[in-house]
Amino acid sequence: MKSIPSLAAAIVLMAGLAHAQDMDATSWTQEEFLAAYPELTVEQFEQIDLNGDGIIDPDEYLLAIDAGLIEPLEG
């Protein structure tokens, strides 16, 4: 019977990782990102956009979360 809880935990973990990968695989324009994070200013967007290309890519998104600049988006 130990295998059922272990299997359930593994499924939940895999579903969470898949969701995180979907969120992390998204890139946002300035307009899209500021719509998702309406409390941010253009200057904060520019701080998160490390390479200055006007797009928040998955790496920049994760770094901003790690730095405490933003909270991860839910959903």
PDB file with SEQRES, HELIX, SHEET and CRYST1 records, atoms N, CA, C and O in Angstrom:
SEQRES   1 A   75  MET LYS SER ILE PRO SER LEU ALA ALA ALA ILE VAL LEU          
SEQRES   2 A   75  MET ALA GLY LEU ALA HIS ALA GLN ASP MET ASP ALA THR          
SEQRES   3 A   75  SER TRP THR GLN GLU GLU PHE LEU ALA ALA TYR PRO GLU          
SEQRES   4 A   75  LEU THR VAL GLU GLN PHE GLU GLN ILE ASP LEU ASN GLY          
SEQRES   5 A   75  ASP GLY ILE ILE ASP PRO ASP GLU TYR LEU LEU ALA ILE          
SEQRES   6 A   75  ASP ALA GLY LEU ILE GLU PRO LEU GLU GLY                      
HELIX    1 AA1 SER A    3  ASP A   24  1                                  22    
HELIX    2 AA2 GLN A   30  ALA A   36  1                                   7    
HELIX    3 AA3 VAL A   42  ILE A   48  1                                   7    
HELIX    4 AA4 PRO A   58  ASP A   66  1                                   9    
SHEET    1 AA1 2 TRP A  28  THR A  29  0                                        
SHEET    2 AA1 2 ILE A  55  ILE A  56 -1                                        
CRYST1    1.000    1.000    1.000  90.00  90.00  90.00 P 1           1          
ATOM      1  N   MET A   1       0.800  -1.201   0.000  1.00  0.00           N  
ATOM      2  CA  MET A   1       0.000   0.000   0.000  1.00  0.00           C  
ATOM      3  C   MET A   1       0.843   1.266   0.000  1.00  0.00           C  
ATOM      4  O   MET A   1       0.315   2.344  -0.271  1.00  0.00           O  
ATOM      5  N   LYS A   2       2.115   1.173   0.290  1.00  0.00           N  
ATOM      6  CA  LYS A   2       2.965   2.355   0.269  1.00  0.00           C  
ATOM      7  C   LYS A   2       3.084   2.931  -1.135  1.00  0.00           C  
ATOM      8  O   LYS A   2       3.327   4.126  -1.299  1.00  0.00           O  
ATOM      9  N   SER A   3       2.917   2.095  -2.138  1.00  0.00           N  
ATOM     10  CA  SER A   3       3.129   2.563  -3.503  1.00  0.00           C  
ATOM     11  C   SER A   3       2.051   3.545  -3.966  1.00  0.00           C  
ATOM     12  O   SER A   3       2.344   4.410  -4.791  1.00  0.00           O  
ATOM     13  N   ILE A   4       0.839   3.446  -3.476  1.00  0.00           N  
ATOM     14  CA  ILE A   4      -0.226   4.356  -3.907  1.00  0.00           C  
ATOM     15  C   ILE A   4       0.072   5.785  -3.461  1.00  0.00           C  
ATOM     16  O   ILE A   4       0.010   6.691  -4.293  1.00  0.00           O  
ATOM     17  N   PRO A   5       0.397   6.036  -2.173  1.00  0.00           N  
ATOM     18  CA  PRO A   5       0.745   7.422  -1.807  1.00  0.00           C  
ATOM     19  C   PRO A   5       1.985   7.927  -2.541  1.00  0.00           C  
ATOM     20  O   PRO A   5       2.058   9.104  -2.896  1.00  0.00           O  
ATOM     21  N   SER A   6       2.946   7.057  -2.765  1.00  0.00           N  
ATOM     22  CA  SER A   6       4.149   7.469  -3.480  1.00  0.00           C  
ATOM     23  C   SER A   6       3.822   7.828  -4.925  1.00  0.00           C  
ATOM     24  O   SER A   6       4.333   8.809  -5.464  1.00  0.00           O  
ATOM     25  N   LEU A   7       2.972   7.028  -5.537  1.00  0.00           N  
ATOM     26  CA  LEU A   7       2.567   7.295  -6.914  1.00  0.00           C  
ATOM     27  C   LEU A   7       1.787   8.602  -6.987  1.00  0.00           C  
ATOM     28  O   LEU A   7       1.995   9.403  -7.898  1.00  0.00           O  
ATOM     29  N   ALA A   8       0.894   8.815  -6.033  1.00  0.00           N  
ATOM     30  CA  ALA A   8       0.108  10.050  -6.017  1.00  0.00           C  
ATOM     31  C   ALA A   8       1.023  11.263  -5.846  1.00  0.00           C  
ATOM     32  O   ALA A   8       0.839  12.279  -6.516  1.00  0.00           O  
ATOM     33  N   ALA A   9       1.995  11.159  -4.962  1.00  0.00           N  
ATOM     34  CA  ALA A   9       2.938  12.266  -4.754  1.00  0.00           C  
ATOM     35  C   ALA A   9       3.738  12.532  -6.020  1.00  0.00           C  
ATOM     36  O   ALA A   9       3.973  13.688  -6.372  1.00  0.00           O  
ATOM     37  N   ALA A  10       4.154  11.485  -6.703  1.00  0.00           N  
ATOM     38  CA  ALA A  10       4.925  11.648  -7.939  1.00  0.00           C  
ATOM     39  C   ALA A  10       4.087  12.330  -9.018  1.00  0.00           C  
ATOM     40  O   ALA A  10       4.592  13.176  -9.756  1.00  0.00           O  
ATOM     41  N   ILE A  11       2.812  11.965  -9.110  1.00  0.00           N  
ATOM     42  CA  ILE A  11       1.933  12.572 -10.115  1.00  0.00           C  
ATOM     43  C   ILE A  11       1.734  14.052  -9.822  1.00  0.00           C  
ATOM     44  O   ILE A  11       1.782  14.881 -10.731  1.00  0.00           O  
ATOM     45  N   VAL A  12       1.511  14.385  -8.553  1.00  0.00           N  
ATOM     46  CA  VAL A  12       1.338  15.793  -8.174  1.00  0.00           C  
ATOM     47  C   VAL A  12       2.601  16.577  -8.481  1.00  0.00           C  
ATOM     48  O   VAL A  12       2.528  17.684  -9.014  1.00  0.00           O  
ATOM     49  N   LEU A  13       3.760  16.017  -8.151  1.00  0.00           N  
ATOM     50  CA  LEU A  13       5.031  16.686  -8.423  1.00  0.00           C  
ATOM     51  C   LEU A  13       5.222  16.903  -9.916  1.00  0.00           C  
ATOM     52  O   LEU A  13       5.619  17.989 -10.338  1.00  0.00           O  
ATOM     53  N   MET A  14       4.945  15.890 -10.713  1.00  0.00           N  
ATOM     54  CA  MET A  14       5.121  16.009 -12.163  1.00  0.00           C  
ATOM     55  C   MET A  14       4.159  17.045 -12.740  1.00  0.00           C  
ATOM     56  O   MET A  14       4.538  17.805 -13.631  1.00  0.00           O  
ATOM     57  N   ALA A  15       2.934  17.087 -12.252  1.00  0.00           N  
ATOM     58  CA  ALA A  15       1.967  18.075 -12.739  1.00  0.00           C  
ATOM     59  C   ALA A  15       2.432  19.480 -12.394  1.00  0.00           C  
ATOM     60  O   ALA A  15       2.313  20.392 -13.211  1.00  0.00           O  
ATOM     61  N   GLY A  16       2.960  19.660 -11.192  1.00  0.00           N  
ATOM     62  CA  GLY A  16       3.485  20.963 -10.791  1.00  0.00           C  
ATOM     63  C   GLY A  16       4.660  21.379 -11.634  1.00  0.00           C  
ATOM     64  O   GLY A  16       4.756  22.542 -12.024  1.00  0.00           O  
ATOM     65  N   LEU A  17       5.556  20.460 -11.926  1.00  0.00           N  
ATOM     66  CA  LEU A  17       6.712  20.778 -12.760  1.00  0.00           C  
ATOM     67  C   LEU A  17       6.291  21.124 -14.179  1.00  0.00           C  
ATOM     68  O   LEU A  17       6.853  22.034 -14.788  1.00  0.00           O  
ATOM     69  N   ALA A  18       5.312  20.410 -14.707  1.00  0.00           N  
ATOM     70  CA  ALA A  18       4.833  20.704 -16.060  1.00  0.00           C  
ATOM     71  C   ALA A  18       4.214  22.096 -16.108  1.00  0.00           C  
ATOM     72  O   ALA A  18       4.433  22.844 -17.060  1.00  0.00           O  
ATOM     73  N   HIS A  19       3.442  22.442 -15.080  1.00  0.00           N  
ATOM     74  CA  HIS A  19       2.840  23.774 -15.031  1.00  0.00           C  
ATOM     75  C   HIS A  19       3.924  24.846 -14.932  1.00  0.00           C  
ATOM     76  O   HIS A  19       3.847  25.868 -15.614  1.00  0.00           O  
ATOM     77  N   ALA A  20       4.914  24.626 -14.106  1.00  0.00           N  
ATOM     78  CA  ALA A  20       6.009  25.588 -13.956  1.00  0.00           C  
ATOM     79  C   ALA A  20       6.750  25.756 -15.274  1.00  0.00           C  
ATOM     80  O   ALA A  20       7.130  26.869 -15.636  1.00  0.00           O  
ATOM     81  N   GLN A  21       6.958  24.662 -15.992  1.00  0.00           N  
ATOM     82  CA  GLN A  21       7.646  24.760 -17.272  1.00  0.00           C  
ATOM     83  C   GLN A  21       6.821  25.565 -18.262  1.00  0.00           C  
ATOM     84  O   GLN A  21       7.383  26.340 -19.036  1.00  0.00           O  
ATOM     85  N   ASP A  22       5.480  25.398 -18.259  1.00  0.00           N  
ATOM     86  CA  ASP A  22       4.631  26.176 -19.145  1.00  0.00           C  
ATOM     87  C   ASP A  22       4.758  27.665 -18.833  1.00  0.00           C  
ATOM     88  O   ASP A  22       4.882  28.482 -19.745  1.00  0.00           O  
ATOM     89  N   MET A  23       4.728  28.020 -17.546  1.00  0.00           N  
ATOM     90  CA  MET A  23       4.851  29.416 -17.147  1.00  0.00           C  
ATOM     91  C   MET A  23       6.227  29.957 -17.508  1.00  0.00           C  
ATOM     92  O   MET A  23       6.357  31.096 -17.956  1.00  0.00           O  
ATOM     93  N   ASP A  24       7.241  29.143 -17.313  1.00  0.00           N  
ATOM     94  CA  ASP A  24       8.602  29.587 -17.540  1.00  0.00           C  
ATOM     95  C   ASP A  24       8.939  29.681 -19.028  1.00  0.00           C  
ATOM     96  O   ASP A  24       9.893  30.363 -19.402  1.00  0.00           O  
ATOM     97  N   ALA A  25       8.172  29.010 -19.873  1.00  0.00           N  
ATOM     98  CA  ALA A  25       8.470  28.986 -21.298  1.00  0.00           C  
ATOM     99  C   ALA A  25       7.865  30.176 -22.030  1.00  0.00           C  
ATOM    100  O   ALA A  25       8.012  30.298 -23.246  1.00  0.00           O  
ATOM    101  N   THR A  26       7.197  31.040 -21.307  1.00  0.00           N  
ATOM    102  CA  THR A  26       6.522  32.181 -21.909  1.00  0.00           C  
ATOM    103  C   THR A  26       7.446  33.391 -21.941  1.00  0.00           C  
ATOM    104  O   THR A  26       8.186  33.644 -20.991  1.00  0.00           O  
ATOM    105  N   SER A  27       7.398  34.130 -23.034  1.00  0.00           N  
ATOM    106  CA  SER A  27       8.080  35.415 -23.119  1.00  0.00           C  
ATOM    107  C   SER A  27       7.015  36.493 -23.226  1.00  0.00           C  
ATOM    108  O   SER A  27       5.961  36.281 -23.826  1.00  0.00           O  
ATOM    109  N   TRP A  28       7.301  37.669 -22.631  1.00  0.00           N  
ATOM    110  CA  TRP A  28       6.322  38.745 -22.607  1.00  0.00           C  
ATOM    111  C   TRP A  28       6.909  40.026 -23.171  1.00  0.00           C  
ATOM    112  O   TRP A  28       8.070  40.354 -22.923  1.00  0.00           O  
ATOM    113  N   THR A  29       6.098  40.745 -23.931  1.00  0.00           N  
ATOM    114  CA  THR A  29       6.451  42.100 -24.321  1.00  0.00           C  
ATOM    115  C   THR A  29       6.247  42.990 -23.097  1.00  0.00           C  
ATOM    116  O   THR A  29       5.679  42.558 -22.094  1.00  0.00           O  
ATOM    117  N   GLN A  30       6.708  44.222 -23.187  1.00  0.00           N  
ATOM    118  CA  GLN A  30       6.519  45.155 -22.081  1.00  0.00           C  
ATOM    119  C   GLN A  30       5.030  45.329 -21.782  1.00  0.00           C  
ATOM    120  O   GLN A  30       4.627  45.304 -20.619  1.00  0.00           O  
ATOM    121  N   GLU A  31       4.226  45.502 -22.802  1.00  0.00           N  
ATOM    122  CA  GLU A  31       2.785  45.692 -22.624  1.00  0.00           C  
ATOM    123  C   GLU A  31       2.149  44.487 -21.929  1.00  0.00           C  
ATOM    124  O   GLU A  31       1.357  44.651 -21.002  1.00  0.00           O  
ATOM    125  N   GLU A  32       2.495  43.276 -22.378  1.00  0.00           N  
ATOM    126  CA  GLU A  32       1.936  42.069 -21.779  1.00  0.00           C  
ATOM    127  C   GLU A  32       2.382  41.907 -20.320  1.00  0.00           C  
ATOM    128  O   GLU A  32       1.588  41.547 -19.451  1.00  0.00           O  
ATOM    129  N   PHE A  33       3.658  42.177 -20.072  1.00  0.00           N  
ATOM    130  CA  PHE A  33       4.199  41.982 -18.730  1.00  0.00           C  
ATOM    131  C   PHE A  33       3.600  42.976 -17.749  1.00  0.00           C  
ATOM    132  O   PHE A  33       3.259  42.617 -16.622  1.00  0.00           O  
ATOM    133  N   LEU A  34       3.471  44.228 -18.178  1.00  0.00           N  
ATOM    134  CA  LEU A  34       2.888  45.233 -17.295  1.00  0.00           C  
ATOM    135  C   LEU A  34       1.390  45.011 -17.095  1.00  0.00           C  
ATOM    136  O   LEU A  34       0.844  45.419 -16.070  1.00  0.00           O  
ATOM    137  N   ALA A  35       0.720  44.378 -18.046  1.00  0.00           N  
ATOM    138  CA  ALA A  35      -0.684  44.011 -17.850  1.00  0.00           C  
ATOM    139  C   ALA A  35      -0.793  42.881 -16.820  1.00  0.00           C  
ATOM    140  O   ALA A  35      -1.730  42.849 -16.022  1.00  0.00           O  
ATOM    141  N   ALA A  36       0.170  41.958 -16.847  1.00  0.00           N  
ATOM    142  CA  ALA A  36       0.179  40.853 -15.886  1.00  0.00           C  
ATOM    143  C   ALA A  36       0.602  41.324 -14.502  1.00  0.00           C  
ATOM    144  O   ALA A  36       0.167  40.769 -13.493  1.00  0.00           O  
ATOM    145  N   TYR A  37       1.450  42.344 -14.455  1.00  0.00           N  
ATOM    146  CA  TYR A  37       1.956  42.921 -13.206  1.00  0.00           C  
ATOM    147  C   TYR A  37       1.659  44.425 -13.200  1.00  0.00           C  
ATOM    148  O   TYR A  37       2.574  45.234 -13.356  1.00  0.00           O  
ATOM    149  N   PRO A  38       0.384  44.808 -13.020  1.00  0.00           N  
ATOM    150  CA  PRO A  38       0.016  46.228 -13.137  1.00  0.00           C  
ATOM    151  C   PRO A  38       0.667  47.138 -12.100  1.00  0.00           C  
ATOM    152  O   PRO A  38       0.689  48.355 -12.283  1.00  0.00           O  
ATOM    153  N   GLU A  39       1.189  46.582 -11.029  1.00  0.00           N  
ATOM    154  CA  GLU A  39       1.839  47.406 -10.005  1.00  0.00           C  
ATOM    155  C   GLU A  39       3.256  47.816 -10.396  1.00  0.00           C  
ATOM    156  O   GLU A  39       3.841  48.691  -9.758  1.00  0.00           O  
ATOM    157  N   LEU A  40       3.812  47.199 -11.430  1.00  0.00           N  
ATOM    158  CA  LEU A  40       5.183  47.510 -11.857  1.00  0.00           C  
ATOM    159  C   LEU A  40       5.218  48.770 -12.717  1.00  0.00           C  
ATOM    160  O   LEU A  40       4.259  49.099 -13.416  1.00  0.00           O  
ATOM    161  N   THR A  41       6.330  49.451 -12.646  1.00  0.00           N  
ATOM    162  CA  THR A  41       6.566  50.612 -13.502  1.00  0.00           C  
ATOM    163  C   THR A  41       7.385  50.192 -14.714  1.00  0.00           C  
ATOM    164  O   THR A  41       7.918  49.083 -14.766  1.00  0.00           O  
ATOM    165  N   VAL A  42       7.479  51.089 -15.684  1.00  0.00           N  
ATOM    166  CA  VAL A  42       8.320  50.839 -16.855  1.00  0.00           C  
ATOM    167  C   VAL A  42       9.771  50.667 -16.417  1.00  0.00           C  
ATOM    168  O   VAL A  42      10.492  49.835 -16.968  1.00  0.00           O  
ATOM    169  N   GLU A  43      10.197  51.442 -15.440  1.00  0.00           N  
ATOM    170  CA  GLU A  43      11.576  51.341 -14.949  1.00  0.00           C  
ATOM    171  C   GLU A  43      11.843  49.970 -14.332  1.00  0.00           C  
ATOM    172  O   GLU A  43      12.926  49.414 -14.510  1.00  0.00           O  
ATOM    173  N   GLN A  44      10.868  49.424 -13.610  1.00  0.00           N  
ATOM    174  CA  GLN A  44      11.032  48.086 -13.041  1.00  0.00           C  
ATOM    175  C   GLN A  44      11.078  47.027 -14.140  1.00  0.00           C  
ATOM    176  O   GLN A  44      11.850  46.072 -14.060  1.00  0.00           O  
ATOM    177  N   PHE A  45      10.236  47.207 -15.180  1.00  0.00           N  
ATOM    178  CA  PHE A  45      10.294  46.290 -16.328  1.00  0.00           C  
ATOM    179  C   PHE A  45      11.695  46.306 -16.924  1.00  0.00           C  
ATOM    180  O   PHE A  45      12.266  45.254 -17.210  1.00  0.00           O  
ATOM    181  N   GLU A  46      12.241  47.491 -17.107  1.00  0.00           N  
ATOM    182  CA  GLU A  46      13.573  47.616 -17.701  1.00  0.00           C  
ATOM    183  C   GLU A  46      14.639  46.977 -16.813  1.00  0.00           C  
ATOM    184  O   GLU A  46      15.632  46.458 -17.320  1.00  0.00           O  
ATOM    185  N   GLN A  47      14.446  47.008 -15.505  1.00  0.00           N  
ATOM    186  CA  GLN A  47      15.377  46.354 -14.581  1.00  0.00           C  
ATOM    187  C   GLN A  47      15.309  44.831 -14.742  1.00  0.00           C  
ATOM    188  O   GLN A  47      16.336  44.157 -14.662  1.00  0.00           O  
ATOM    189  N   ILE A  48      14.123  44.293 -14.966  1.00  0.00           N  
ATOM    190  CA  ILE A  48      13.943  42.849 -15.139  1.00  0.00           C  
ATOM    191  C   ILE A  48      14.430  42.405 -16.512  1.00  0.00           C  
ATOM    192  O   ILE A  48      14.962  41.304 -16.656  1.00  0.00           O  
ATOM    193  N   ASP A  49      14.252  43.255 -17.526  1.00  0.00           N  
ATOM    194  CA  ASP A  49      14.676  42.961 -18.906  1.00  0.00           C  
ATOM    195  C   ASP A  49      16.193  43.147 -19.002  1.00  0.00           C  
ATOM    196  O   ASP A  49      16.676  44.175 -19.476  1.00  0.00           O  
ATOM    197  N   LEU A  50      16.922  42.151 -18.551  1.00  0.00           N  
ATOM    198  CA  LEU A  50      18.372  42.269 -18.399  1.00  0.00           C  
ATOM    199  C   LEU A  50      19.118  42.556 -19.695  1.00  0.00           C  
ATOM    200  O   LEU A  50      20.114  43.279 -19.686  1.00  0.00           O  
ATOM    201  N   ASN A  51      18.648  41.996 -20.815  1.00  0.00           N  
ATOM    202  CA  ASN A  51      19.370  42.223 -22.069  1.00  0.00           C  
ATOM    203  C   ASN A  51      18.833  43.411 -22.862  1.00  0.00           C  
ATOM    204  O   ASN A  51      19.346  43.724 -23.937  1.00  0.00           O  
ATOM    205  N   GLY A  52      17.792  44.080 -22.331  1.00  0.00           N  
ATOM    206  CA  GLY A  52      17.292  45.299 -22.952  1.00  0.00           C  
ATOM    207  C   GLY A  52      16.608  45.119 -24.290  1.00  0.00           C  
ATOM    208  O   GLY A  52      16.527  46.064 -25.076  1.00  0.00           O  
ATOM    209  N   ASP A  53      16.107  43.908 -24.567  1.00  0.00           N  
ATOM    210  CA  ASP A  53      15.465  43.683 -25.865  1.00  0.00           C  
ATOM    211  C   ASP A  53      13.969  43.969 -25.875  1.00  0.00           C  
ATOM    212  O   ASP A  53      13.308  43.775 -26.895  1.00  0.00           O  
ATOM    213  N   GLY A  54      13.426  44.434 -24.736  1.00  0.00           N  
ATOM    214  CA  GLY A  54      12.004  44.743 -24.671  1.00  0.00           C  
ATOM    215  C   GLY A  54      11.122  43.532 -24.440  1.00  0.00           C  
ATOM    216  O   GLY A  54       9.896  43.638 -24.488  1.00  0.00           O  
ATOM    217  N   ILE A  55      11.729  42.385 -24.191  1.00  0.00           N  
ATOM    218  CA  ILE A  55      11.014  41.134 -23.956  1.00  0.00           C  
ATOM    219  C   ILE A  55      11.522  40.539 -22.652  1.00  0.00           C  
ATOM    220  O   ILE A  55      12.728  40.504 -22.406  1.00  0.00           O  
ATOM    221  N   ILE A  56      10.592  40.067 -21.810  1.00  0.00           N  
ATOM    222  CA  ILE A  56      10.981  39.311 -20.635  1.00  0.00           C  
ATOM    223  C   ILE A  56      10.959  37.847 -21.049  1.00  0.00           C  
ATOM    224  O   ILE A  56       9.895  37.276 -21.286  1.00  0.00           O  
ATOM    225  N   ASP A  57      12.145  37.244 -21.133  1.00  0.00           N  
ATOM    226  CA  ASP A  57      12.239  35.847 -21.531  1.00  0.00           C  
ATOM    227  C   ASP A  57      12.175  34.964 -20.286  1.00  0.00           C  
ATOM    228  O   ASP A  57      12.213  35.478 -19.168  1.00  0.00           O  
ATOM    229  N   PRO A  58      12.078  33.654 -20.458  1.00  0.00           N  
ATOM    230  CA  PRO A  58      11.943  32.764 -19.300  1.00  0.00           C  
ATOM    231  C   PRO A  58      13.063  32.907 -18.268  1.00  0.00           C  
ATOM    232  O   PRO A  58      12.797  32.854 -17.067  1.00  0.00           O  
ATOM    233  N   ASP A  59      14.288  33.082 -18.706  1.00  0.00           N  
ATOM    234  CA  ASP A  59      15.402  33.234 -17.758  1.00  0.00           C  
ATOM    235  C   ASP A  59      15.274  34.516 -16.953  1.00  0.00           C  
ATOM    236  O   ASP A  59      15.495  34.516 -15.743  1.00  0.00           O  
ATOM    237  N   GLU A  60      14.918  35.607 -17.617  1.00  0.00           N  
ATOM    238  CA  GLU A  60      14.747  36.886 -16.921  1.00  0.00           C  
ATOM    239  C   GLU A  60      13.590  36.811 -15.928  1.00  0.00           C  
ATOM    240  O   GLU A  60      13.667  37.365 -14.831  1.00  0.00           O  
ATOM    241  N   TYR A  61      12.521  36.125 -16.317  1.00  0.00           N  
ATOM    242  CA  TYR A  61      11.365  35.932 -15.439  1.00  0.00           C  
ATOM    243  C   TYR A  61      11.778  35.204 -14.161  1.00  0.00           C  
ATOM    244  O   TYR A  61      11.452  35.639 -13.056  1.00  0.00           O  
ATOM    245  N   LEU A  62      12.496  34.097 -14.319  1.00  0.00           N  
ATOM    246  CA  LEU A  62      12.921  33.325 -13.147  1.00  0.00           C  
ATOM    247  C   LEU A  62      13.910  34.100 -12.285  1.00  0.00           C  
ATOM    248  O   LEU A  62      13.847  34.028 -11.058  1.00  0.00           O  
ATOM    249  N   LEU A  63      14.809  34.829 -12.902  1.00  0.00           N  
ATOM    250  CA  LEU A  63      15.758  35.639 -12.134  1.00  0.00           C  
ATOM    251  C   LEU A  63      15.044  36.739 -11.347  1.00  0.00           C  
ATOM    252  O   LEU A  63      15.423  37.040 -10.215  1.00  0.00           O  
ATOM    253  N   ALA A  64      14.018  37.333 -11.941  1.00  0.00           N  
ATOM    254  CA  ALA A  64      13.252  38.365 -11.243  1.00  0.00           C  
ATOM    255  C   ALA A  64      12.523  37.776 -10.031  1.00  0.00           C  
ATOM    256  O   ALA A  64      12.442  38.413  -8.981  1.00  0.00           O  
ATOM    257  N   ILE A  65      12.000  36.572 -10.181  1.00  0.00           N  
ATOM    258  CA  ILE A  65      11.353  35.897  -9.057  1.00  0.00           C  
ATOM    259  C   ILE A  65      12.382  35.602  -7.971  1.00  0.00           C  
ATOM    260  O   ILE A  65      12.151  35.885  -6.796  1.00  0.00           O  
ATOM    261  N   ASP A  66      13.523  35.032  -8.371  1.00  0.00           N  
ATOM    262  CA  ASP A  66      14.580  34.696  -7.411  1.00  0.00           C  
ATOM    263  C   ASP A  66      15.090  35.936  -6.673  1.00  0.00           C  
ATOM    264  O   ASP A  66      15.452  35.862  -5.499  1.00  0.00           O  
ATOM    265  N   ALA A  67      15.116  37.066  -7.367  1.00  0.00           N  
ATOM    266  CA  ALA A  67      15.599  38.312  -6.762  1.00  0.00           C  
ATOM    267  C   ALA A  67      14.528  38.988  -5.899  1.00  0.00           C  
ATOM    268  O   ALA A  67      14.801  39.989  -5.237  1.00  0.00           O  
ATOM    269  N   GLY A  68      13.316  38.442  -5.910  1.00  0.00           N  
ATOM    270  CA  GLY A  68      12.239  39.029  -5.123  1.00  0.00           C  
ATOM    271  C   GLY A  68      11.609  40.252  -5.758  1.00  0.00           C  
ATOM    272  O   GLY A  68      10.900  41.003  -5.089  1.00  0.00           O  
ATOM    273  N   LEU A  69      11.859  40.460  -7.044  1.00  0.00           N  
ATOM    274  CA  LEU A  69      11.287  41.612  -7.739  1.00  0.00           C  
ATOM    275  C   LEU A  69       9.820  41.421  -8.075  1.00  0.00           C  
ATOM    276  O   LEU A  69       9.051  42.382  -8.109  1.00  0.00           O  
ATOM    277  N   ILE A  70       9.433  40.174  -8.324  1.00  0.00           N  
ATOM    278  CA  ILE A  70       8.049  39.827  -8.654  1.00  0.00           C  
ATOM    279  C   ILE A  70       7.695  38.503  -7.988  1.00  0.00           C  
ATOM    280  O   ILE A  70       8.572  37.748  -7.567  1.00  0.00           O  
ATOM    281  N   GLU A  71       6.418  38.242  -7.902  1.00  0.00           N  
ATOM    282  CA  GLU A  71       5.905  36.945  -7.448  1.00  0.00           C  
ATOM    283  C   GLU A  71       5.555  36.131  -8.689  1.00  0.00           C  
ATOM    284  O   GLU A  71       5.179  36.696  -9.716  1.00  0.00           O  
ATOM    285  N   PRO A  72       5.676  34.803  -8.602  1.00  0.00           N  
ATOM    286  CA  PRO A  72       5.284  33.986  -9.756  1.00  0.00           C  
ATOM    287  C   PRO A  72       3.795  34.168 -10.067  1.00  0.00           C  
ATOM    288  O   PRO A  72       2.975  34.314  -9.161  1.00  0.00           O  
ATOM    289  N   LEU A  73       3.464  34.156 -11.344  1.00  0.00           N  
ATOM    290  CA  LEU A  73       2.067  34.227 -11.747  1.00  0.00           C  
ATOM    291  C   LEU A  73       1.405  32.893 -11.478  1.00  0.00           C  
ATOM    292  O   LEU A  73       2.008  31.839 -11.679  1.00  0.00           O  
ATOM    293  N   GLU A  74       0.183  32.938 -11.030  1.00  0.00           N  
ATOM    294  CA  GLU A  74      -0.608  31.727 -10.813  1.00  0.00           C  
ATOM    295  C   GLU A  74      -1.489  31.506 -12.014  1.00  0.00           C  
ATOM    296  O   GLU A  74      -1.956  32.453 -12.647  1.00  0.00           O  
ATOM    297  N   GLY A  75      -1.714  30.230 -12.325  1.00  0.00           N  
ATOM    298  CA  GLY A  75      -2.697  29.907 -13.342  1.00  0.00           C  
ATOM    299  C   GLY A  75      -2.118  29.667 -14.657  1.00  0.00           C  
ATOM    300  O   GLY A  75      -2.845  29.384 -15.609  1.00  0.00           O  
TER     301      GLY A  75                                                      
END                                                                             
